[in-house]
Amino acid sequence: MKIPHVVIVGGGFGGIKAALDLAKDSRYAVTLVSDKDYFQYFPSLYHTATGGRIAQSRLSFADIFSTPNIDIVIGKAVSLDRDTREVKLESGQTIHFDKLILSLGVVTNYFGIKGLDEFAYGTKSIEEVEKLKKHLHAQLTDGREPDNNYIIIGGGPTGIELAGAMSVYMKQIMTSHGIRHRRAHIDLVEAAPRLLPRLPKSMGRTIAHQLRNQGVKIYVGQTVEGETADSLMISGKPLTSHSVIWTAGMATNPFFKANDFIMSDHGKVVVNDYLQAEDNIYVIGDDAATAYSGMAQTAIHDGEFVARNLIRGASGKKPRKYIAKQPITIIPAGPKWAAVQWGSHIIYGRLGWWLREAADLKAFKSFEPLQKASRQFITEFGSQEDCPQCSDNFAKD
Ligand SMILES: Cc1cc2nc3c(=O)[nH]c(=O)nc-3n(C[C@H](O)[C@H](O)[C@H](O)COP(=O)(O)OP(=O)(O)OC[C@H]3O[C@@H](n4cnc5c(N)ncnc54)[C@H](O)[C@@H]3O)c2cc1C
């Protein structure tokens, strides 16, 4: 009998988890299609941008997939033929599937605000954060007319963790280069009336206090209207800066609209109680319209859930219904300080920071055996600098 072929598209949190779990069952042939040959660990990107190592945000597929039971195809999926059950890649290759799991993640959304796509720095890929890191160093050590305003747009978790880490990193660079009298400061701009509009008010207030103590200026209720090569227009006022960082908007992967999936009012893919968008097609992670979509823990939970149901199906058992699991929210905001929402508990400070470290180790453990996961975890400590002066000085810290 022919072994059913499960094709998973997207080598991120959800896709990798589903692939690893399904590969343990020889009743399925598993293919993972990904447009990159590595797994991008988004939660550490802010740290890679501010002196951390690249290795911290990138896990190679070779380290993750030690099992021979998964075929890996590097390529970008562009379309879907439902009649022939084929996924077509940009290269022209087609892959036939019996079951398809789509875990494509989100893309940056500038909400049509002029100039941002051209001039703003991004924080969603290793290439983007490397570019930002180089820019910060070049600006801060430029003896002529460097920026004094470093503007982060978006008062959500990514903007907050970046603001907290950037304030420390910028001081380190200036100290390392003996720059004492620069008045470089960070502005964190949010359109909503407060930071973290989707989390408890007290959390937003405490984090704002923590960031202000580090010299970050917070502007809420401010609308970004456009960016030029030299300035950012906020609520009708121009602010001179060449250092604008956009963390504010994400949109569902365009693959779904292009391939006629049914979308929810919030622009995510409508799925049923089994995370199926259609017969034999599952959508998981950030793209699925589930209660806690948008978090890594949810994507892992979804990947695990779909794999388990497919394995149940192979044993002739009925599938279980999806139960959304509330993730733990952990937001670092400065050196060894993080805010944590764990159910109804809120924790601040160093304990929060250690919980974040533990969460990283747990996430690596979901994808790698303990020894490799521990090695990956250790990359979080230590720094990586192109500048020999900073490299020497940071190593002494
Ligand atoms: C900067 C940042 C920081 C974050 N920090 C946290 C955090 O601290 N905690 C937390 O819980 N969540 C965090 N998140 C959210 C978390 O990263 C996502 O919820 C998670 O990545 C979703 O997993 P996924 O599998 O749906 O998508 P992803 O992990 O994004 O994986 C999608 C994969 O599909 C690939 N792909 C896309 N299109 C195609 C295509 N057409 N063909 C082939 N491959 C394709 C992509 O390259 C990617 O590898 C953060 C997100 C960002 C952007």
The ligand as an SDF file (V2000), in Angstrom:
LIG
                    3D

 53 58  0  0  0  0  0  0  0  0999 V2000
   10.5820   40.1020   15.9030 C   0  0  0  0  0  0  0  0  0  0  0  0
    9.6560   39.0550   16.4390 C   0  0  0  0  0  0  0  0  0  0  0  0
    9.7860   38.6360   17.7640 C   0  0  0  0  0  0  0  0  0  0  0  0
    8.9150   37.6590   18.2810 C   0  0  0  0  0  0  0  0  0  0  0  0
    9.0450   37.2800   19.5800 N   0  0  0  0  0  0  0  0  0  0  0  0
    8.2290   36.3320   20.0850 C   0  0  0  0  0  0  0  0  0  0  0  0
    8.3560   35.9070   21.4400 C   0  0  0  0  0  0  0  0  0  0  0  0
    9.2130   36.3900   22.1720 O   0  0  0  0  0  0  0  0  0  0  0  0
    7.5020   34.9280   21.8750 N   0  0  0  0  0  0  0  0  0  0  0  0
    6.5490   34.3780   21.0790 C   0  0  0  0  0  0  0  0  0  0  0  0
    5.7960   33.5010   21.5300 O   0  0  0  0  0  0  0  0  0  0  0  0
    6.3900   34.7720   19.7970 N   0  0  0  0  0  0  0  0  0  0  0  0
    7.2080   35.7290   19.2890 C   0  0  0  0  0  0  0  0  0  0  0  0
    7.0580   36.1320   17.9950 N   0  0  0  0  0  0  0  0  0  0  0  0
    6.0090   35.5170   17.1750 C   0  0  0  0  0  0  0  0  0  0  0  0
    6.4730   34.1470   16.6580 C   0  0  0  0  0  0  0  0  0  0  0  0
    7.7520   34.2720   16.0620 O   0  0  0  0  0  0  0  0  0  0  0  0
    5.4620   33.6180   15.6490 C   0  0  0  0  0  0  0  0  0  0  0  0
    4.2330   33.4930   16.3200 O   0  0  0  0  0  0  0  0  0  0  0  0
    5.8930   32.2680   15.0750 C   0  0  0  0  0  0  0  0  0  0  0  0
    7.0770   32.4180   14.3200 O   0  0  0  0  0  0  0  0  0  0  0  0
    4.7820   31.6850   14.2020 C   0  0  0  0  0  0  0  0  0  0  0  0
    5.1780   30.4350   13.7150 O   0  0  0  0  0  0  0  0  0  0  0  0
    4.7150   29.9820   12.2530 P   0  0  0  0  0  0  0  0  0  0  0  0
    5.1610   28.5890   12.0780 O   0  0  0  0  0  0  0  0  0  0  0  0
    3.2890   30.3230   12.0410 O   0  0  0  0  0  0  0  0  0  0  0  0
    5.5250   30.9360   11.2730 O   0  0  0  0  0  0  0  0  0  0  0  0
    7.0960   31.1940   11.1450 P   0  0  0  0  0  0  0  0  0  0  0  0
    7.8200   30.7640   12.3500 O   0  0  0  0  0  0  0  0  0  0  0  0
    7.2220   32.6030   10.6930 O   0  0  0  0  0  0  0  0  0  0  0  0
    7.5090   30.2360    9.9600 O   0  0  0  0  0  0  0  0  0  0  0  0
    7.0940   30.4280    8.6460 C   0  0  0  0  0  0  0  0  0  0  0  0
    8.1580   29.8620    7.7360 C   0  0  0  0  0  0  0  0  0  0  0  0
    7.6300   29.7230    6.4280 O   0  0  0  0  0  0  0  0  0  0  0  0
    8.5700   30.2200    5.5090 C   0  0  0  0  0  0  0  0  0  0  0  0
    7.7900   30.6250    4.3250 N   0  0  0  0  0  0  0  0  0  0  0  0
    7.0150   31.7150    4.1800 C   0  0  0  0  0  0  0  0  0  0  0  0
    6.4200   31.7210    2.9820 N   0  0  0  0  0  0  0  0  0  0  0  0
    6.8370   30.6030    2.3490 C   0  0  0  0  0  0  0  0  0  0  0  0
    6.5470   30.0520    1.0790 C   0  0  0  0  0  0  0  0  0  0  0  0
    5.7030   30.6520    0.2260 N   0  0  0  0  0  0  0  0  0  0  0  0
    7.1470   28.8890    0.7410 N   0  0  0  0  0  0  0  0  0  0  0  0
    8.0090   28.2600    1.6020 C   0  0  0  0  0  0  0  0  0  0  0  0
    8.3050   28.7380    2.8240 N   0  0  0  0  0  0  0  0  0  0  0  0
    7.7150   29.8970    3.1900 C   0  0  0  0  0  0  0  0  0  0  0  0
    9.2240   31.3790    6.2370 C   0  0  0  0  0  0  0  0  0  0  0  0
   10.4770   31.7400    5.6880 O   0  0  0  0  0  0  0  0  0  0  0  0
    9.3780   30.7600    7.6310 C   0  0  0  0  0  0  0  0  0  0  0  0
   10.5520   29.9880    7.6880 O   0  0  0  0  0  0  0  0  0  0  0  0
    7.9100   37.1070   17.4520 C   0  0  0  0  0  0  0  0  0  0  0  0
    7.7840   37.5250   16.1330 C   0  0  0  0  0  0  0  0  0  0  0  0
    8.6530   38.4950   15.6180 C   0  0  0  0  0  0  0  0  0  0  0  0
    8.5030   38.9400   14.1930 C   0  0  0  0  0  0  0  0  0  0  0  0
  1  2  1  0
  2  3  1  0
  2 52  2  0
  3  4  2  0
  4  5  1  0
  4 50  1  0
  5  6  2  0
  6  7  1  0
  6 13  1  0
  7  8  2  0
  7  9  1  0
  9 10  1  0
 10 11  2  0
 10 12  1  0
 12 13  2  0
 13 14  1  0
 14 15  1  0
 14 50  1  0
 15 16  1  0
 16 17  1  0
 16 18  1  0
 18 19  1  0
 18 20  1  0
 20 21  1  0
 20 22  1  0
 22 23  1  0
 23 24  1  0
 24 25  2  0
 24 26  1  0
 24 27  1  0
 27 28  1  0
 28 29  2  0
 28 30  1  0
 28 31  1  0
 31 32  1  0
 32 33  1  0
 33 34  1  0
 33 48  1  0
 34 35  1  0
 35 36  1  0
 35 46  1  0
 36 37  1  0
 36 45  1  0
 37 38  2  0
 38 39  1  0
 39 40  1  0
 39 45  2  0
 40 41  1  0
 40 42  2  0
 42 43  1  0
 43 44  2  0
 44 45  1  0
 46 47  1  0
 46 48  1  0
 48 49  1  0
 50 51  2  0
 51 52  1  0
 52 53  1  0
M  END
$$$$
